[in-house]
Amino acid sequence: MAKNTTTDVVYTDVHYWLALKFVPRLAIHKKLLLVRKFGLRKLFSLDYPHKDISISEKQADAFVHPDWTKINNIIENCKRCNCDLIGYDDLHYPEQLKQIYDPPLVLFTQGNKLLLSYSQIAIVGSRGATFTGRENAFSFAQQLVNQGIVITSGLALGIDAEAHKGALASDGYTIAVVATGLDRVYPARHKKLANEIVKKNGLIVSEFIPGTIPKAGLFPKRNRIISGLSGGVLVVEATIKSGSLVTARSALEQNREVFAVPSSLQNPQGKGCHWLIKQGAKLVENCADILEEVNFPAETSLNLKEHTDDAGEDEKIYEQGLFNDPLLDSVGYEITPIDSVVSRSKLPIDVVLTQLTMLELKGLVSAVPGGYLRTK
């Protein structure tokens, strides 16, 4: 590790990533190209102007004379608000996020940073969501965490908040990506929700230094991280001019899947979703519609047993072969209502719904109007 002989401060890699972050008017992808060519620390010890680097005088000065005082103050402020710093080359930096065109050089986090590398689906939508929209966001989040998926959203009013709450209600994990410094919560009314996310082993993430206040231009930057962390983005409700469509656009640019929930033709909050469906987003009605399109590496999926309170009968089901599954035996080759499946299997309704989704993904049952059909 390098040491400043004047102040005796030990400089870690995160110091240098912050210094690189503050090089003015130089695009992130160009900064990363320089790091790959010369190495992170060497960039700050080269003689400028350099024959192989075309940058302005002001940019060169930022390499030659980084503002270490500012950087050290940022690190101290992070400690005060229980915030971790993750540089681009840190082991905790998610590989999924490195795939995007302009990944943040530094992430600021509060909570369980291990979640960054787990399978995630983003749920986003309108701040002024309808009751049905909020209910759908809550329900989809519950279904997905029961499949071992982490729910990522933006801590905003409406759909975002319900997505986080749905994940927490099912003892799942959720990540909130925010557009402020982590020394504050925006909107302020979500302080309790933010605290609950961290308390329940979730995570809050930002690319902005402590002290950053909410500004309109920061939210699109936040949105690219939401989609960049995720395998796909589910838009529950959105107007045509909604910021959620910005997230969806980022997802498409990042080669992520985009899903949309249909709504009533009379619902103005659903017009953005209908527009996305016309553009090729997949119309979804349940969790299975999403999971059949997104292939997550097995090692990045959470163990489904970790999301189940019942360690008895429910756990035994997972250990049995699918064709001998008592739940599968409860589904007939004729249309079988959910109530009949619950009655026959003698399992709780939430367990039945989770297991039916798994069986549907395996192609053993099919959801039809009125219930389920056994297909094998």
C-alpha positions as CSV (number, residue, x, y, z in Angstrom):
1,M,0.0,0.0,0.0
2,A,1.2,3.5,-0.8
3,K,1.8,6.0,2.0
4,N,1.7,9.8,1.8
5,T,4.9,10.9,3.5
6,T,3.4,14.3,4.5
7,T,0.3,13.1,6.4
8,D,1.3,9.5,7.0
9,V,-2.0,8.3,5.6
10,V,-2.1,4.8,4.1
11,Y,-3.7,4.8,0.7
12,T,-5.7,1.8,-0.3
13,D,-7.1,1.0,-3.7
14,V,-10.4,2.6,-2.8
15,H,-8.5,5.9,-2.3
16,Y,-7.3,5.6,-5.9
17,W,-10.8,4.6,-7.3
18,L,-12.2,7.7,-5.6
19,A,-9.4,9.8,-7.1
20,L,-10.2,8.4,-10.5
21,K,-13.9,9.1,-9.9
22,F,-13.1,12.8,-9.5
23,V,-11.1,13.2,-12.7
24,P,-13.4,15.7,-14.4
25,R,-15.2,15.3,-17.7
26,L,-13.6,11.9,-18.5
27,A,-16.2,9.2,-19.3
28,I,-16.2,6.1,-17.1
29,H,-15.5,3.7,-19.9
30,K,-12.4,5.7,-20.8
31,K,-11.2,5.7,-17.2
32,L,-11.5,1.9,-17.1
33,L,-9.6,1.6,-20.4
34,L,-6.7,3.6,-18.9
35,V,-6.8,1.4,-15.8
36,R,-6.6,-1.7,-18.0
37,K,-3.7,-0.3,-20.0
38,F,-1.6,1.2,-17.2
39,G,-2.9,-0.1,-13.9
40,L,-4.9,1.9,-11.3
41,R,-2.0,3.3,-9.2
42,K,0.4,3.8,-12.0
43,L,-2.1,6.3,-13.6
44,F,-1.3,8.6,-10.7
45,S,2.5,8.4,-11.0
46,L,2.9,8.9,-14.8
47,D,4.5,12.0,-16.2
48,Y,1.9,14.3,-17.8
49,P,1.4,15.2,-20.6
50,H,1.8,11.5,-21.6
51,K,2.3,10.5,-25.2
52,D,-0.2,7.6,-25.0
53,I,-2.9,9.5,-23.1
54,S,-4.9,12.2,-24.7
55,I,-6.5,14.2,-21.9
56,S,-6.9,17.9,-21.0
57,E,-4.6,19.9,-18.7
58,K,-7.2,19.9,-16.0
59,Q,-7.7,16.1,-16.2
60,A,-3.9,15.6,-16.1
61,D,-3.7,17.8,-13.0
62,A,-6.3,15.6,-11.3
63,F,-4.0,12.6,-11.9
64,V,-0.9,14.4,-10.7
65,H,-2.4,16.2,-7.7
66,P,-5.5,14.3,-6.4
67,D,-7.4,16.0,-3.7
68,W,-6.4,13.5,-0.9
69,T,-8.0,15.7,1.8
70,K,-11.3,15.5,0.1
71,I,-11.0,11.8,-0.4
72,N,-10.0,11.2,3.2
73,N,-12.9,13.3,4.4
74,I,-15.3,11.1,2.2
75,I,-13.9,8.0,3.8
76,E,-14.3,9.4,7.3
77,N,-17.9,10.5,6.5
78,C,-18.6,6.9,5.3
79,K,-17.5,5.6,8.6
80,R,-19.8,8.0,10.4
81,C,-22.9,6.7,8.5
82,N,-21.9,3.0,8.7
83,C,-21.2,3.0,5.0
84,D,-18.8,0.6,3.2
85,L,-16.9,1.5,0.0
86,I,-16.5,-1.0,-2.8
87,G,-14.0,-0.2,-5.5
88,Y,-14.3,-1.6,-9.0
89,D,-11.7,-4.2,-8.4
90,D,-13.1,-5.2,-5.0
91,L,-14.1,-8.9,-4.6
92,H,-17.6,-7.7,-3.6
93,Y,-18.1,-5.6,-6.7
94,P,-20.8,-7.5,-8.7
95,E,-19.7,-9.0,-12.0
96,Q,-23.2,-8.4,-13.4
97,L,-22.7,-4.6,-13.0
98,K,-19.3,-4.7,-14.7
99,Q,-21.0,-5.8,-17.9
100,I,-22.7,-2.4,-18.4
101,Y,-21.2,0.4,-20.5
102,D,-20.6,2.8,-17.6
103,P,-20.3,1.0,-14.3
104,P,-19.7,3.0,-11.2
105,L,-16.1,3.1,-10.1
106,V,-17.1,3.1,-6.5
107,L,-20.2,1.8,-4.7
108,F,-21.3,3.0,-1.3
109,T,-23.2,0.4,0.7
110,Q,-25.0,-0.1,3.9
111,G,-26.0,-3.6,5.0
112,N,-25.3,-7.0,3.5
113,K,-23.0,-6.4,0.5
114,L,-22.9,-10.1,-0.3
115,L,-26.3,-9.7,-1.9
116,L,-24.7,-7.7,-4.8
117,S,-23.6,-10.9,-6.4
118,Y,-26.8,-12.9,-6.0
119,S,-29.5,-13.3,-8.6
120,Q,-31.7,-10.2,-8.8
121,I,-34.9,-9.1,-10.5
122,A,-35.7,-5.4,-10.4
123,I,-39.3,-4.3,-9.7
124,V,-40.0,-0.7,-10.6
125,G,-43.0,1.5,-11.4
126,S,-45.1,4.6,-10.8
127,R,-44.8,6.7,-7.6
128,G,-48.5,7.4,-7.9
129,A,-49.5,3.7,-8.3
130,T,-53.0,2.4,-8.0
131,F,-54.0,0.1,-5.2
132,T,-53.9,-2.8,-7.6
133,G,-50.5,-1.8,-8.9
134,R,-49.1,-1.7,-5.3
135,E,-50.7,-5.0,-4.6
136,N,-49.2,-6.6,-7.7
137,A,-45.7,-5.3,-6.8
138,F,-46.0,-6.7,-3.3
139,S,-47.2,-10.1,-4.6
140,F,-44.6,-10.4,-7.4
141,A,-41.8,-9.6,-4.9
142,Q,-43.1,-12.3,-2.5
143,Q,-43.3,-14.9,-5.3
144,L,-39.8,-14.1,-6.5
145,V,-38.0,-14.2,-3.1
146,N,-39.7,-17.5,-2.5
147,Q,-37.7,-18.7,-5.5
148,G,-34.4,-17.5,-4.0
149,I,-34.3,-14.2,-6.0
150,V,-33.2,-10.9,-4.5
151,I,-35.6,-8.0,-5.2
152,T,-33.9,-4.8,-6.4
153,S,-35.7,-1.4,-6.5
154,G,-35.2,2.3,-5.9
155,L,-36.8,3.0,-2.5
156,A,-39.2,5.4,-4.2
157,L,-42.9,5.9,-3.3
158,G,-45.5,3.6,-4.8
159,I,-44.3,0.5,-6.7
160,D,-40.7,0.6,-5.4
161,A,-41.7,0.7,-1.8
162,E,-44.2,-2.2,-2.2
163,A,-41.6,-4.3,-3.9
164,H,-39.2,-3.9,-1.0
165,K,-42.0,-4.5,1.5
166,G,-43.2,-7.7,-0.3
167,A,-39.7,-9.1,-0.2
168,L,-39.3,-8.3,3.5
169,A,-42.8,-9.7,4.3
170,S,-41.7,-13.1,3.0
171,D,-38.4,-13.0,4.9
172,G,-36.6,-12.5,1.6
173,Y,-33.7,-10.1,0.7
174,T,-34.0,-6.8,-1.1
175,I,-31.6,-4.1,-2.4
176,A,-32.5,-0.4,-2.5
177,V,-30.5,1.6,-5.0
178,V,-30.7,5.3,-4.2
179,A,-29.8,8.6,-5.8
180,T,-28.5,10.4,-2.7
181,G,-25.6,9.9,-0.3
182,L,-26.1,7.2,2.3
183,D,-26.2,9.7,5.1
184,R,-29.8,10.6,4.2
185,V,-32.9,8.9,3.0
186,Y,-35.1,10.1,0.2
187,P,-38.0,10.3,0.4
188,A,-37.7,11.1,4.1
189,R,-40.9,9.1,4.9
190,H,-39.0,5.9,4.0
191,K,-36.5,6.2,6.8
192,K,-38.3,3.4,8.6
193,L,-38.3,1.2,5.5
194,A,-34.6,1.9,4.8
195,N,-33.8,0.9,8.4
196,E,-35.9,-2.3,8.1
197,I,-34.1,-3.3,4.9
198,V,-30.7,-3.0,6.6
199,K,-32.0,-4.6,9.8
200,K,-33.3,-7.6,7.9
201,N,-30.0,-8.3,6.2
202,G,-30.8,-6.4,3.0
203,L,-28.7,-3.7,1.3
204,I,-28.8,0.0,0.4
205,V,-26.5,1.1,-2.5
206,S,-25.5,4.4,-4.0
207,E,-22.7,5.6,-6.3
208,F,-22.9,9.1,-4.7
209,I,-20.8,10.3,-1.9
210,P,-22.2,11.2,1.6
211,G,-23.8,14.6,1.5
212,T,-25.3,14.3,-2.0
213,I,-28.8,15.6,-2.0
214,P,-31.6,14.4,-4.4
215,K,-31.5,16.1,-7.8
216,A,-33.5,15.3,-10.9
217,G,-30.4,14.4,-13.0
218,L,-29.2,11.8,-10.5
219,F,-32.2,9.5,-10.8
220,P,-31.5,8.3,-14.4
221,K,-28.0,7.4,-13.2
222,R,-29.5,5.5,-10.3
223,N,-31.8,3.7,-12.7
224,R,-28.9,2.3,-14.8
225,I,-27.6,0.6,-11.6
226,I,-30.9,-0.9,-10.7
227,S,-31.1,-2.5,-14.2
228,G,-27.4,-3.3,-14.3
229,L,-27.5,-5.3,-11.1
230,S,-30.5,-7.3,-12.3
231,G,-31.1,-10.2,-14.6
232,G,-34.4,-8.5,-15.7
233,V,-36.6,-5.6,-14.9
234,L,-40.3,-5.9,-14.1
235,V,-42.4,-2.7,-14.7
236,V,-45.6,-3.0,-12.7
237,E,-47.3,0.4,-13.5
238,A,-45.9,3.4,-15.4
239,T,-47.1,6.4,-17.2
240,I,-45.7,7.1,-20.7
241,K,-43.3,9.7,-19.2
242,S,-42.4,7.6,-16.2
243,G,-38.8,7.3,-14.9
244,S,-39.5,3.6,-14.9
245,L,-39.4,3.6,-18.7
246,V,-35.9,5.1,-18.3
247,T,-35.0,2.0,-16.2
248,A,-36.5,-0.2,-18.9
249,R,-34.6,1.5,-21.6
250,S,-31.4,1.1,-19.6
251,A,-32.2,-2.6,-19.2
252,L,-32.6,-3.0,-23.0
253,E,-29.3,-1.2,-23.6
254,Q,-27.6,-3.5,-21.1
255,N,-29.1,-6.6,-22.7
256,R,-31.4,-7.4,-19.8
257,E,-34.9,-8.8,-20.0
258,V,-37.8,-6.4,-19.7
259,F,-41.2,-7.5,-18.3
260,A,-44.5,-5.6,-17.9
261,V,-47.7,-6.2,-16.1
262,P,-50.8,-5.4,-18.2
263,S,-53.5,-3.1,-16.8
264,S,-56.9,-1.7,-17.4
265,L,-57.2,0.4,-20.6
266,Q,-58.7,3.1,-18.5
267,N,-55.8,3.2,-16.1
268,P,-53.3,6.0,-17.0
269,Q,-50.7,4.4,-14.8
270,G,-50.7,1.3,-17.1
271,K,-50.1,3.0,-20.4
272,G,-46.3,2.8,-20.0
273,C,-46.6,-0.9,-19.5
274,H,-48.8,-1.4,-22.5
275,W,-46.3,0.7,-24.6
276,L,-43.5,-1.6,-23.4
277,I,-45.4,-4.7,-24.4
278,K,-46.0,-3.3,-27.8
279,Q,-42.2,-2.7,-28.1
280,G,-41.5,-6.4,-27.2
281,A,-41.5,-6.5,-23.4
282,K,-42.9,-9.8,-22.1
283,L,-46.4,-9.6,-20.7
284,V,-46.3,-11.3,-17.3
285,E,-49.1,-12.6,-15.0
286,N,-47.0,-14.5,-12.5
287,C,-43.6,-15.3,-11.3
288,A,-43.2,-18.3,-13.7
289,D,-43.5,-15.9,-16.7
290,I,-40.4,-14.2,-15.5
291,L,-38.2,-17.1,-14.4
292,E,-38.7,-19.0,-17.7
293,E,-37.0,-16.1,-19.5
294,V,-34.1,-15.4,-17.1
295,N,-31.3,-17.9,-16.7
296,F,-29.4,-17.3,-13.4
297,P,-26.1,-19.1,-12.6
298,A,-26.9,-21.7,-10.0
299,E,-24.3,-20.4,-7.7
300,T,-25.8,-17.0,-7.5
301,S,-29.3,-18.2,-6.4
302,L,-30.2,-18.2,-2.8
303,N,-31.1,-21.5,-1.2
304,L,-34.9,-21.7,-1.3
305,K,-34.9,-23.4,2.1
306,E,-33.5,-20.2,3.6
307,H,-36.8,-18.5,2.7
308,T,-39.1,-21.1,4.4
309,D,-40.2,-20.9,8.0
310,D,-41.5,-24.5,8.1
311,A,-38.5,-26.8,8.4
312,G,-40.8,-29.9,8.7
313,E,-43.3,-31.0,6.0
314,D,-42.3,-28.3,3.5
315,E,-38.6,-29.2,3.7
316,K,-39.3,-32.9,3.1
317,I,-41.0,-31.9,-0.2
318,Y,-37.8,-30.5,-1.6
319,E,-35.9,-33.7,-0.8
320,Q,-38.3,-36.0,-2.8
321,G,-38.2,-36.7,-6.5
322,L,-40.5,-34.4,-8.5
323,F,-42.6,-37.2,-9.9
324,N,-43.2,-38.6,-6.3
325,D,-44.0,-35.1,-5.0
326,P,-47.3,-35.4,-3.0
327,L,-48.2,-32.0,-4.3
328,L,-47.9,-33.2,-7.9
329,D,-50.2,-36.1,-7.0
330,S,-52.8,-33.6,-5.8
331,V,-53.1,-32.1,-9.3
332,G,-55.3,-34.1,-11.7
333,Y,-55.2,-34.4,-15.5
334,E,-58.4,-32.5,-15.4
335,I,-58.6,-28.8,-14.3
336,T,-57.9,-28.9,-10.6
337,P,-58.8,-25.7,-8.6
338,I,-56.2,-24.3,-6.1
339,D,-58.6,-25.1,-3.2
340,S,-58.7,-28.8,-4.2
341,V,-54.9,-28.9,-4.4
342,V,-54.6,-27.4,-0.9
343,S,-57.3,-29.8,0.5
344,R,-55.7,-32.9,-1.1
345,S,-52.1,-32.0,-0.2
346,K,-52.9,-30.7,3.3
347,L,-50.2,-28.0,2.8
348,P,-50.5,-24.3,3.5
349,I,-51.7,-22.2,0.6
350,D,-48.4,-20.2,0.4
351,V,-46.4,-23.5,0.2
352,V,-48.8,-24.8,-2.5
353,L,-48.4,-21.7,-4.7
354,T,-44.6,-21.8,-4.4
355,Q,-44.5,-25.5,-5.2
356,L,-46.9,-25.2,-8.1
357,T,-44.7,-22.5,-9.6
358,M,-41.7,-24.8,-9.4
359,L,-43.6,-27.7,-10.9
360,E,-44.8,-25.4,-13.7
361,L,-41.2,-24.4,-14.5
362,K,-40.3,-28.1,-14.7
363,G,-43.1,-28.6,-17.2
364,L,-45.0,-31.0,-14.9
365,V,-48.1,-28.9,-14.5
366,S,-49.7,-26.1,-16.4
367,A,-51.7,-23.0,-15.1
368,V,-55.1,-22.8,-16.8
369,P,-58.2,-20.8,-16.2
370,G,-59.8,-22.3,-13.1
371,G,-56.7,-23.9,-11.7
372,Y,-53.9,-26.3,-12.8
373,L,-53.6,-29.3,-15.1
374,R,-51.0,-32.1,-14.7
375,T,-49.1,-32.5,-18.0
376,K,-46.9,-35.5,-17.1
